[in-house]
Amino acid sequence: KPDWTFKYSRQGEIEAYLQGSVERLGLTPHMRLGCRVQDARWQDNKACWTLTLQGGEALDARYVISATGPLRIPKTPTILGLDGFHGPVMHSANWDPQVALTDKRVAVIGTGASAIQFVPEVQPKVASMTIFQRTPSWIVPRDDKPWSPFRKTMFRRMPWLQTLWRRALYWRMELLAYGFVKNPKWNKALQLRAASHIKAQISDPNLRKRVTPDYVMGCKRVLVSDDYYPAISAPNVELLTEALVSVEGNTLVGADGSRREVDVIILGTGFDTDNPLRDLPLYGKGGRHLQAEWETRSADAYLGTMIAGYPNFFMLTGPNTGIGHTSVIHMSEAQADMIVKVMGFAEARGARSVGVPQAAQDAYNTALQRREAGTVWHSGCQSWYLDRFGRNVVIWPDFTYTFHRACRSVTPDVFAFDAA
């Protein structure tokens, strides 16, 4: 697509691109929309998965691929009295456009990737906004700008030029991984740029201090925005660093005893990433229950894609396939290629099923966690990259090209096949 409107495309344009891709590839007849899968159970005698759909319908599938994404189960904070708030409460992931915000007193809980997107949109509409910040984030400039007619014309007439531009963009972003996985000091220049961004956009020294992180850049997710700092600097915004401890009717009570009257609460508190398949009950060989297993230990998988004991099942953006420096789509594409390749191994052998042995999965994850030592994600901060056991279950601790190479290099001897 040579004619994107902006450097950072808008929602409507991305949606139209996806819909156009579905039509171009002829996928529409194969799609069932608004169809929730209630659970999936492996049938060993038939070597297939039985999926129970919303409404009770059951269907069999030889292979199942979960492509639901890791950031989809909203995390709601445990705050005394929140359930009894006398007004609308909505999580940013479940945005209700019917909630009136104009001239309302709005409270925002959280200042992560979600909040920096909706705060600038909401702030001009409201009478007042109170933001509860637990930990500030490093934010670098977005430098968004429209694509010029000249660029669009050149990309349309010379597709190789767009390919070259894309590869240059990829490698520029890929180099950032060195500072995350090899030497956090490498990101010093980027951290200085983020500090300069604060200084350029916030004139109040007290507010500057409150939004400046005290941890190494990359330990928590690095954010990109041009309009968040101007929004929180507005006269109708108050940023608090004291925790919200309770809600009494329409009154929010901070840890320091301060009280704020508000009409609406918006939760920008992120997602549940500890158990990425929590909302899809999955029963494997011998009745194994994946959700129960991942409640007692850290989530893990082979190349973030296959799970021992669950044959013919694959997942995209599984454990340790997240990325902190570039596009996660690049990882998903590598996984998709690997899935097709593994299915091909099974087809070539006439096998009913293919799975990854527990020993292979354990060896892979032992080596993966060994790579974690010295990475920026273990440099001292608390982030959603780390699960309740303190283990990184989200981020791939290396360059993306190494993940592509690993997925490309899989061989049949790694897997276990059940002959027909």
Secondary structure, 3 states (H helix, E strand, C coil): CCCCCECCCCHHHHHHHHHHHHHHCCCHHHCCCCCCEEEEEEECCCCEEEEEECCCCEEEECCEEECCCCCCCECCCCCECHHHCCCCEEEHHHCCCCCCCCCCEEEEECCCCCHHHHHHHHCCCCCEEEEECCCCCCEECCCCCECCHHHHHHHHHCHHHHHHHHHHHHHHHHCCHHHHHCCHHHHHHHHHHHHHHHHHHCCCHHHHHHHCCCCCCCCCCCEECCCHHHHHCCCCEEEECCCEEEEECCEEEECCCCEEECCEEEECCCECCCCCCCCCCEECHHHCEHHHHHHHCCCCCECCCECCCCCCEEECCCCCCECCCCCCHHHHHHHHHHHHHHHHHHHHHCEEEEECCHHHHHHHHHHHHHHHCCCHHHCCCCCCCECCCCCECCECCCCHHHHHHHHHCCCHHHCEEEEC
